[in-house]
Amino acid sequence: MHQEYLKAFADKAAPDVRVLGTWLEGSFAKGTADRYSDIDIHLLVAEENKETFQHGLESWLSDIQPLVLFKDTFPGQMMTCITTAGLRVDVWLHTGDTITLERTKVRVLSATEGCIQFKETYRDQESKDVSSVLKQHFNEFWRVLVILPTVLGREECIAGFMGTTFAVMSLTEVLIIGSRNERDRGAKNINAFVPQVLREEVETALTMPSINREGIAKAHLRLAAIMQRYGPDIAKQHGVVYPSALEKAVLNYISRELQILGLSDCFDELHRC
């Protein structure tokens, strides 16, 4: 189904003189796609054709396969589409006569001569990027955790449940970096990158018999225990300073508030392993 769509897309784009180049990114560019993957497809259009092409893009795409959703997710840049066959397609629109891409991250479908140029990715730059990402996820994890007393105090159980999702996103990214697996797929592919024993720890942490204040508090604190156990060593591996002061402040605050809320027993989850 995906390959049929991509062939139809290429056949549609090739004779359109406004389209200077088309290429894939994501799993279909890297050869890691499966039947559940979405398609990230990019188009390069000359500046003078941008307005008219963008205005008719929904119709242009519908000629390839009828759409049931066309959403201008990032206005003028990325459109989220769902076809009648259920395919999820993100279409990115670029303007200009040329574009520079990373050779290892794309698969070119079509291009006029000279419109696509390539640059190489250097390892030292990749290392800097990993360190930056690691710092970001450490800070984001504890930023999410500090909101726990707010949702518990207000009995916002739905918001509290949602908070576990954001905490898990940052925690798993830290664990992936720590496992030294190169992440070459998106957020819907976790199993291949988090070692099984760590994945099982996270899955166990999320076990909630019911979505209530106690269950939400315990889940957050089990996740915090995992971050405490692995985060500092992972930070050290990559030459990053682990935010110990942030962790301490957040957990002290949560401990005080759980006592006020009559949930102090939940704090034991932090030390159960």
C-alpha positions in Angstrom: 0.0 0.0 0.0 2.8 2.4 0.9 4.9 1.7 -2.2 1.8 2.1 -4.5 1.2 5.5 -3.0 4.8 6.5 -3.4 4.9 5.5 -7.0 1.7 7.4 -7.7 3.1 10.4 -5.9 6.3 10.3 -8.0 4.2 9.9 -11.2 2.2 13.0 -10.2 5.2 15.1 -9.3 7.5 14.2 -12.2 5.6 16.1 -15.0 4.7 19.1 -12.7 7.2 21.8 -13.7 6.6 23.6 -10.4 8.1 20.7 -8.4 11.8 20.9 -8.6 12.5 18.0 -6.3 10.8 15.4 -4.1 12.4 13.2 -1.4 11.6 11.1 1.6 12.8 11.4 5.2 12.1 9.3 8.2 11.7 5.5 8.1 11.1 5.3 4.4 14.3 7.1 3.7 16.3 4.9 6.0 14.8 1.6 5.0 13.3 0.9 8.5 9.6 1.3 7.5 7.0 -1.3 8.2 3.3 -1.6 7.4 2.5 0.7 10.3 4.8 3.6 9.3 3.7 7.0 8.2 5.2 8.7 5.2 7.3 11.9 5.5 7.5 13.4 2.0 9.1 16.7 1.0 8.7 18.9 -2.0 10.8 21.7 -3.3 8.9 24.4 -5.2 10.3 27.6 -6.7 9.5 30.7 -4.8 7.4 32.2 -7.6 5.2 29.2 -7.6 4.8 28.8 -3.9 1.5 30.6 -3.4 -0.4 28.9 -6.3 1.0 25.5 -5.6 0.2 25.7 -1.9 -3.3 27.0 -2.6 -4.0 23.9 -4.7 -2.0 21.4 -2.7 -5.0 19.6 -1.1 -6.5 19.0 -4.5 -3.1 18.0 -5.9 -2.7 15.4 -3.2 -6.3 14.2 -3.5 -5.6 13.3 -7.1 -3.0 10.7 -5.9 -5.4 9.2 -3.3 -8.5 10.9 -1.9 -8.1 12.5 1.5 -10.3 12.4 4.6 -8.0 14.8 6.5 -5.9 17.7 5.3 -4.5 19.8 8.1 -2.1 22.7 7.8 -0.2 21.6 10.9 2.7 24.1 10.4 1.2 26.8 8.2 3.1 27.0 4.9 5.5 24.3 5.9 3.9 20.9 6.8 0.5 19.4 6.1 -0.8 16.4 7.9 -2.9 14.1 5.7 -4.9 10.9 6.0 -6.1 9.1 2.9 -9.2 7.1 2.4 -7.0 4.0 2.7 -5.9 5.1 6.1 -2.3 6.1 5.1 -0.8 8.8 7.2 1.2 11.2 5.1 3.1 14.3 6.3 3.9 16.6 3.4 6.6 19.2 3.9 6.8 22.2 1.5 10.1 23.9 0.8 10.7 26.9 -1.5 13.7 28.0 -3.5 15.8 26.9 -6.5 18.1 24.7 -4.4 18.2 22.9 -1.1 21.0 21.3 1.0 20.2 18.0 2.6 22.0 15.4 4.7 22.7 12.5 2.4 22.2 9.8 5.0 18.8 11.0 6.0 17.0 11.3 2.7 15.9 9.2 -0.2 15.5 11.3 -3.4 12.5 10.4 -5.5 13.0 13.0 -8.2 15.0 16.2 -8.8 15.9 18.6 -11.5 19.6 19.0 -12.1 21.4 20.9 -9.4 18.4 21.6 -7.2 19.4 19.2 -4.4 22.9 19.4 -2.8 24.3 17.3 0.0 26.2 17.9 3.1 27.9 15.4 5.4 27.3 15.0 9.1 30.4 15.0 11.3 30.7 12.9 14.5 31.8 15.8 16.7 28.7 17.7 15.8 26.6 14.6 16.5 28.2 14.3 19.9 27.4 17.9 20.7 23.8 17.3 19.7 23.5 14.2 21.9 24.7 16.2 24.9 22.2 19.0 24.2 19.4 16.5 23.8 20.3 14.7 27.1 20.3 18.0 29.1 17.0 18.9 27.5 15.3 15.6 28.6 16.8 15.7 32.1 15.3 19.2 32.6 12.0 18.3 31.0 11.5 15.2 33.1 11.8 17.0 36.4 9.8 19.9 35.1 6.9 17.5 34.4 7.4 15.8 37.8 7.1 19.1 39.7 3.5 19.5 38.4 2.4 16.3 40.2 1.2 18.0 43.4 -0.8 20.5 41.3 -2.8 17.8 39.5 -3.2 15.8 42.7 -4.3 18.8 44.8 -6.9 19.8 42.2 -7.9 16.1 41.6 -7.2 16.5 37.9 -6.7 12.8 37.3 -7.0 13.1 33.6 -4.3 15.7 33.5 -2.2 13.7 35.9 -2.4 10.6 33.7 -1.4 12.7 30.7 1.6 13.9 32.7 2.9 10.4 32.9 3.1 10.3 29.1 5.3 13.3 29.0 7.5 12.0 31.8 7.9 8.7 30.0 8.8 10.4 26.7 11.8 12.2 28.4 12.8 9.2 30.5 12.9 6.8 27.5 14.9 9.2 25.4 17.5 9.3 28.3 17.5 5.5 28.4 18.0 5.2 24.7 21.0 7.6 24.8 22.3 5.6 27.7 22.0 2.3 25.8 24.1 3.9 23.0 21.6 2.8 20.4 21.4 5.1 17.4 17.7 6.2 17.2 16.7 6.1 13.5 13.0 5.9 13.9 10.3 8.1 15.5 8.4 8.2 18.8 6.2 5.2 17.9 9.2 2.9 17.8 10.6 2.4 21.4 11.1 -1.3 21.7 14.0 -1.5 19.3 16.0 1.1 21.2 15.3 0.6 25.0 16.9 -2.6 26.3 14.2 -5.1 27.4 15.0 -5.0 31.1 14.7 -1.2 31.2 11.6 -1.3 29.1 10.0 -3.7 31.5 10.9 -1.4 34.4 9.1 1.5 32.7 6.1 -0.6 31.8 5.8 -1.9 35.4 6.1 1.7 36.7 3.1 2.7 34.6 0.8 0.0 36.1 -2.2 1.6 37.7 -5.2 -0.5 38.9 -7.3 2.7 38.5 -6.7 6.3 37.4 -6.9 8.0 40.8 -4.7 10.2 42.8 -2.8 7.4 44.5 -2.2 5.5 41.2 -1.0 8.7 39.5 1.3 9.6 42.3 2.9 6.1 42.5 3.4 6.0 38.7 5.2 9.3 38.7 7.4 8.4 41.6 8.3 5.0 40.1 9.4 6.8 37.0 11.4 9.2 39.2 13.1 6.2 40.8 14.2 4.9 37.4 15.6 8.3 36.4 17.5 8.5 39.8 18.9 5.0 39.2 20.2 5.5 35.7 20.2 9.2 34.9 23.5 10.2 36.7 25.5 7.4 35.1 24.2 8.2 31.7 25.0 11.9 32.2 28.6 10.9 33.2 29.0 8.7 30.1 28.3 11.7 27.9 30.1 14.4 29.9 26.9 16.1 31.0 26.2 17.5 34.4 23.2 15.7 35.9 20.7 18.3 37.4 21.0 17.0 41.0 19.8 20.3 42.5 16.8 20.3 40.3 16.0 16.7 41.2 16.4 17.4 44.9 14.2 20.5 44.9 11.4 18.7 42.9 11.3 15.6 45.2 11.4 17.7 48.4 8.5 19.7 47.1 6.6 16.6 46.1 7.3 15.0 49.5 5.9 18.0 51.4 2.8 18.3 49.3 2.0 14.5 49.5 2.0 14.8 53.3 -0.5 17.6 53.1 -2.6 15.6 50.7 -2.6 12.5 52.9 -0.6 10.6 50.2 2.8 10.4 52.0 2.8 6.6 51.7 3.1 7.0 47.9 6.5 8.5 48.4 7.8 5.0 49.4 7.6 4.1 45.7 10.7 6.2 45.2 12.7 3.8 47.4 11.1 0.4 46.8 13.9 -0.9 44.6 
